[in-house]
């Protein structure tokens, strides 16, 4: 039997199979599309940006507080917290070391560096918070507390913006029996030029020049002015020391016969325990209109203003004669005239027994409206008056300027503090919303936790 060889037949190659087409990717959701606007929104919603802004805000508060060692409160508030950019001197950290760590007082460092001020940081925090809600947070009842809390923060930021733009603090000084229809805005001054109205006896014609014009160099001329004038020097603050021999420049004699010299002084810093408001002054030369003829040169100051809060002396008015007419010139706070008038009927002051420290003081006033309606109101230390969207507080009193000792002089009038702030309620509303949001969020989380325990 012969061996038979069996040869396996070659296997057939499998048929070529074309690869199946890859399934189409689902269309990208709007959040995944690389739109430039959405990328910018995500950048604005970054938590890193939030932390950075909070850190910069802490530094701004530190620098702003430190700057009050040498600067006035309102100057620092405006420069550091109610502006977009502030130039911080390199000397400021050195000043901190000089005060707290014994760095030599002679060390001086020049220059400054830019830093984002309050409005810039507050605006960016507001944008960051709104962008975070758009990008990351989803609408859900379980997040209602978070929404309320964040909305409270937004109200707080907007409230500070409204306060910075619209808040006005003024004073109203009224002598006994006097009627006044204006307030003095203390943060700004103006040059007032007054002359009696020849057509209406008992009334005055007044032309005022605002503070920003007084700080401009060169001569100031205007058709409304009876003469030209030039501010030789402007002082943010001044002092009035006793000068019996009149040896100093800008010395004047008060009504009581004593002489006092007007001298420049640095701003009252925010760290002084007995800090008083600044008393600006200006050295002004007056010229005949359109010529170089000098009519007069006066040192003007709030120390000479009859209604100044810190005034303890009385001076005769300062006049300039032009064209046969005598004009009274004075530096005074910017005035705001009201739609009503206030008459002081009675001022009462009570001191602690055996001292001159006031225990309480109050003013009985009569408010006279435009239509002649009258009403009596008593304003005391903890009982203000609200009128025409403003709040009137009892601030102080006017001592008798003829008394030799102003500290024990009897009161001849009252001083009311007038505050207008349309956003006064927003910080309170913000605090309520933040607390409510935290309570709602805590309650929602607690309920969810208890439901999960019941199910398990």
FIPAKOL-740726 format. One record per residue (C-alpha): x, z, y; residue in three letters. Coordinates in pm, whole numbers, padded with zeros to 5 digits, always signed. Layout:
REM FIPAKOL-740726
XZYALA/...
END
This chain:
REM FIPAKOL-740726
+00000+00000+00000UNK/+00161-00110+00311UNK/+00179+00103+00605UNK/-00035-00017+00882UNK/+00077+00061+01237UNK/-00193+00137+01475UNK/-00125+00062+01840UNK/-00342+00227+02095UNK/-00505-00003+02338UNK/-00407+00050+02697UNK/-00665+00256+02880UNK/-00851+00085+03153UNK/-00762+00204+03506UNK/-01044+00382+03681UNK/-01221+00179+03942UNK/-01098+00227+04296UNK/-01324+00458+04483UNK/-01327+00434+04860UNK/-01304+00776+05030UNK/-01633+00905+05155UNK/-01658+00907+05533UNK/-01594+01246+05689UNK/-01910+01411+05811UNK/-01959+01392+06181UNK/-01886+01713+06363UNK/-02186+01867+06533UNK/-02194+01812+06905UNK/-02001+02073+07094UNK/-02211+02338+07253UNK/-02192+02369+07630UNK/-01973+02676+07591UNK/-01721+02476+07381UNK/-01697+02172+07603UNK/-01373+02172+07802UNK/-01544+02132+08134UNK/-01332+02228+08428UNK/-01613+02426+08588UNK/-01672+02625+08271UNK/-01298+02692+08227UNK/-01284+02816+08584UNK/-01587+03036+08516UNK/-01419+03186+08209UNK/-01108+03256+08415UNK/-01314+03433+08678UNK/-01485+03638+08406UNK/-01155+03750+08253UNK/-01116+04119+08174UNK/-00753+04088+08278UNK/-00871+03983+08621UNK/-01102+04286+08629UNK/-00818+04526+08546UNK/-00588+04353+08797UNK/-00845+04379+09076UNK/-00904+04748+09003UNK/-00530+04811+09010UNK/-00495+04627+09342UNK/-00788+04826+09480UNK/-00617+05153+09389UNK/-00298+05034+09561UNK/-00496+04932+09869UNK/-00656+05277+09890UNK/-00311+05433+09853UNK/-00156+05217+10125UNK/-00457+05259+10354UNK/-00450+05637+10317UNK/-00075+05645+10372UNK/-00104+05431+10685UNK/-00320+05699+10847UNK/-00010+05917+10886UNK/+00073+05715+11196UNK/-00236+05501+11264UNK/-00588+05572+11383UNK/-00872+05593+11134UNK/-01077+05304+11273UNK/-00770+05085+11316UNK/-00674+05138+10952UNK/-01029+05092+10825UNK/-01060+04760+11004UNK/-00715+04633+10906UNK/-00705+04747+10542UNK/-01064+04762+10422UNK/-01271+04535+10647UNK/-01056+04225+10652UNK/-00933+03964+10406UNK/-00554+04000+10433UNK/-00345+04292+10555UNK/+00027+04286+10629UNK/+00168+04613+10495UNK/+00497+04722+10656UNK/+00790+04787+10424UNK/+00835+05102+10629UNK/+00516+05245+10479UNK/+00662+05345+10139UNK/+00967+05478+10325UNK/+00734+05682+10544UNK/+00580+05827+10228UNK/+00924+05932+10110UNK/+01004+06082+10449UNK/+00691+06297+10439UNK/+00693+06410+10077UNK/+01043+06362+09932UNK/+01285+06438+10211UNK/+01401+06084+10281UNK/+01602+06085+10609UNK/+01383+06029+10914UNK/+01639+05791+11058UNK/+01586+05536+10780UNK/+01407+05234+10924UNK/+01303+04926+10727UNK/+01170+04616+10902UNK/+00933+04346+10787UNK/+00602+04347+10602UNK/+00435+04182+10304UNK/+00082+04038+10263UNK/-00172+04218+10049UNK/-00539+04142+09973UNK/-00761+04358+10192UNK/-01094+04517+10111UNK/-01322+04219+10165UNK/-01104+03996+09945UNK/-01088+04246+09658UNK/-01456+04337+09688UNK/-01558+03971+09693UNK/-01347+03890+09387UNK/-01484+04191+09198UNK/-01836+04072+09275UNK/-01758+03719+09154UNK/-01585+03858+08843UNK/-01887+04069+08753UNK/-02137+03786+08799UNK/-01917+03543+08603UNK/-01887+03792+08316UNK/-02266+03806+08286UNK/-02289+03426+08278UNK/-02012+03378+08020UNK/-02021+03677+07785UNK/-02343+03873+07812UNK/-02656+03753+07638UNK/-03008+03832+07748UNK/-03140+04108+07527UNK/-03356+04415+07567UNK/-03086+04618+07396UNK/-02855+04544+07689UNK/-03103+04639+07959UNK/-02898+04947+08051UNK/-02585+04736+08102UNK/-02776+04497+08328UNK/-02910+04783+08542UNK/-02568+04949+08565UNK/-02392+04628+08670UNK/-02668+04546+08916UNK/-02605+04888+09072UNK/-02238+04799+09118UNK/-02338+04471+09282UNK/-02566+04660+09522UNK/-02277+04895+09606UNK/-02041+04606+09689UNK/-02304+04428+09899UNK/-02386+04754+10076UNK/-02026+04797+10189UNK/-02022+04439+10317UNK/-02343+04493+10517UNK/-02212+04823+10654UNK/-01881+04669+10760UNK/-02055+04383+10941UNK/-02344+04563+11106UNK/-02272+04937+11139UNK/-02245+05064+11496UNK/-02154+05418+11601UNK/-02221+05510+11962UNK/-02290+05810+12181UNK/-02546+05894+12447UNK/-02442+06148+12712UNK/-02730+06287+12919UNK/-02703+06543+13198UNK/-02976+06800+13253UNK/-03282+06626+13398UNK/-03117+06282+13373UNK/-03279+05974+13216UNK/-03059+05729+13024UNK/-03145+05397+12858UNK/-02809+05296+12708UNK/-02553+05408+12451UNK/-02173+05390+12464UNK/-02010+05211+12168UNK/-01687+05403+12138UNK/-01482+05158+11929UNK/-01468+04906+12215UNK/-01419+04930+12590UNK/-01505+04702+12879UNK/-01408+04668+13243UNK/-01716+04723+13461UNK/-01735+04601+13822UNK/-02030+04756+14006UNK/-02180+04717+14352UNK/-02519+04825+14492UNK/-02791+04561+14482UNK/-02875+04484+14848UNK/-03214+04342+14752UNK/-03325+04637+14532UNK/-03219+04978+14662UNK/-03133+05218+14383UNK/-03019+04943+14149UNK/-02668+04813+14084UNK/-02521+04471+14015UNK/-02273+04499+13726UNK/-02029+04246+13581UNK/-01847+04348+13261UNK/-01537+04205+13094UNK/-01509+04274+12716UNK/-01205+04433+12554UNK/-01074+04119+12385UNK/-01041+03953+12728UNK/-00854+04254+12863UNK/-00589+04214+12593UNK/-00524+03850+12680UNK/-00211+03784+12888UNK/-00229+03626+13230UNK/-00472+03635+13517UNK/-00845+03639+13450UNK/-01073+03442+13680UNK/-01444+03378+13644UNK/-01719+03258+13881UNK/-01910+03580+13819UNK/-01617+03795+13931UNK/-01579+03875+14302UNK/-01200+03868+14259UNK/-00933+03781+14006UNK/-00743+04042+13809UNK/-00458+04078+13562UNK/-00409+04352+13303UNK/-00047+04455+13340UNK/-00060+04690+13042UNK/-00320+04807+12791UNK/-00286+05137+12607UNK/-00488+05213+12295UNK/-00468+05581+12376UNK/-00364+05791+12675UNK/-00315+06151+12780UNK/-00379+06327+13110UNK/-00119+06605+13155UNK/-00110+06834+13457UNK/+00115+06694+13733UNK/+00106+06938+14028UNK/+00390+06769+14222UNK/+00268+06412+14154UNK/+00613+06309+14034UNK/+00486+06074+13763UNK/+00340+05729+13814UNK/-00038+05682+13785UNK/-00103+06034+13911UNK/-00448+06114+14056UNK/-00614+06412+14218UNK/-00932+06540+14058UNK/-01236+06678+14239UNK/-01104+07031+14186UNK/-00790+06945+14389UNK/-00540+06945+14100UNK/-00331+06638+14016UNK/-00298+06480+13673UNK/-00085+06189+13553UNK/-00209+05920+13318UNK/+00051+05852+13046UNK/+00045+05638+12729UNK/+00007+05810+12394UNK/+00008+05695+12032UNK/-00320+05661+11847UNK/-00468+05977+11701UNK/-00369+05958+11334UNK/-00614+06017+11053UNK/-00424+06321+10921UNK/-00436+06536+11233UNK/-00640+06852+11183UNK/-00763+06854+11544UNK/-00770+06479+11597UNK/-00977+06353+11890UNK/-01101+06009+11971UNK/-00864+05774+12146UNK/-00891+05737+12523UNK/-00783+05379+12607UNK/-00633+05296+12946UNK/-00529+04984+13137UNK/-00309+04911+13437UNK/-00495+04643+13632UNK/-00394+04446+13943UNK/-00673+04289+14150UNK/-00621+03973+14358UNK/-00822+03790+14622UNK/-01001+03508+14447UNK/-00779+03205+14397UNK/-00478+03359+14576UNK/-00182+03589+14509UNK/-00298+03847+14764UNK/-00303+04186+14595UNK/-00618+04378+14683UNK/-00544+04688+14475UNK/-00380+04813+14158UNK/-00546+05087+13955UNK/-00474+05278+13636UNK/-00813+05283+13462UNK/-00895+05508+13169UNK/-01178+05667+12977UNK/-01050+05999+13114UNK/-01211+05897+13443UNK/-01539+05784+13287UNK/-01815+06038+13367UNK/-01971+06020+13018UNK/-01647+06041+12817UNK/-01680+06285+12526UNK/-01344+06454+12584UNK/-01358+06446+12964UNK/-01302+06788+13116UNK/-01230+06682+13475UNK/-01412+06488+13742UNK/-01239+06221+13950UNK/-01356+06019+14250UNK/-01448+05656+14180UNK/-01190+05377+14207UNK/-01284+05097+14443UNK/-01167+04745+14529UNK/-01267+04581+14860UNK/-01319+04204+14861UNK/-01507+03988+15111UNK/-01622+04287+15307UNK/-01787+04447+15003UNK/-01664+04754+14817UNK/-01678+04732+14436UNK/-01641+05023+14195UNK/-01419+04944+13896UNK/-01399+05153+13581UNK/-01298+05132+13218UNK/-01584+05247+13000UNK/-01713+05211+12641UNK/-01914+04899+12568UNK/-02275+04966+12660UNK/-02584+04873+12463UNK/-02910+04897+12656UNK/-03225+05014+12476UNK/-03593+04924+12501UNK/-03673+05285+12582UNK/-03525+05567+12789UNK/-03434+05926+12699UNK/-03470+06218+12941UNK/-03305+06555+12873UNK/-03554+06834+12933UNK/-03351+07127+12801UNK/-03026+07193+12618UNK/-02975+07520+12425UNK/-02653+07656+12281UNK/-02619+07974+12076UNK/-02277+08126+11998UNK/-02174+08373+11734UNK/-02178+08726+11882UNK/-01858+08807+12071UNK/-01717+08453+12040UNK/-01741+08110+12203UNK/-01784+07944+11864UNK/-02119+07763+11863UNK/-02370+07882+11607UNK/-02629+07618+11687UNK/-02724+07385+11969UNK/-03019+07160+12029UNK/-03168+06919+12282UNK/-03530+06889+12388UNK/-03574+06531+12505UNK/-03853+06307+12622UNK/-03863+05951+12488UNK/-04014+05708+12739UNK/-04125+05373+12594UNK/-04148+05037+12768UNK/-04526+05078+12805UNK/-04492+05421+12961UNK/-04583+05620+12651UNK/-04401+05955+12629UNK/-04325+06191+12345UNK/-04115+06504+12320UNK/-03860+06540+12041UNK/-03627+06827+11957UNK/-03290+06719+11815UNK/-03081+06991+11653UNK/-02772+07001+11434UNK/-02961+06925+11111UNK/-03269+06761+11258UNK/-03198+06407+11388UNK/-03436+06162+11552UNK/-03510+05811+11425UNK/-03598+05546+11681UNK/-03570+05167+11684UNK/-03381+05153+11350UNK/-03122+05401+11480UNK/-03053+05767+11405UNK/-02983+06013+11687UNK/-02782+06323+11590UNK/-02691+06627+11797UNK/-02314+06589+11847UNK/-02204+06810+12136UNK/-02253+06900+12499UNK/-02111+06822+12842UNK/-01921+07117+12996UNK/-01943+07182+13368UNK/-01643+06991+13514UNK/-01627+07223+13815UNK/-01557+07528+13595UNK/-01188+07629+13586UNK/-01190+07683+13207UNK/-01359+07397+13017UNK/-01364+07600+12692UNK/-01602+07856+12837UNK/-01775+07634+13092UNK/-02154+07627+13072UNK/-02318+07314+12935UNK/-02462+07075+13193UNK/-02583+06813+12947UNK/-02595+06696+12589UNK/-02412+06437+12380UNK/-02604+06256+12106UNK/-02441+06051+11834UNK/-02624+05725+11768UNK/-02576+05544+11436UNK/-02717+05205+11338UNK/-02652+05101+10978UNK/-02902+04862+10812UNK/-02733+04918+10476UNK/-02738+05298+10481UNK/-02969+05325+10177UNK/-02772+05087+09951UNK/-02508+05338+09828UNK/-02788+05581+09734UNK/-02981+05304+09557UNK/-02662+05200+09378UNK/-02600+05553+09248UNK/-02957+05579+09119UNK/-02929+05241+08943UNK/-02594+05328+08783UNK/-02726+05660+08650UNK/-03047+05495+08530UNK/-02850+05218+08359UNK/-02631+05471+08178UNK/-02936+05668+08061UNK/-03115+05353+07940UNK/-02803+05230+07759UNK/-02746+05570+07596UNK/-03111+05593+07492UNK/-03114+05242+07346UNK/-02796+05306+07150UNK/-02931+05636+07019UNK/-03258+05478+06904UNK/-03074+05196+06723UNK/-02845+05448+06555UNK/-03135+05659+06432UNK/-03322+05353+06300UNK/-03019+05245+06098UNK/-02993+05591+05943UNK/-03361+05584+05842UNK/-03327+05242+05679UNK/-03014+05340+05487UNK/
END
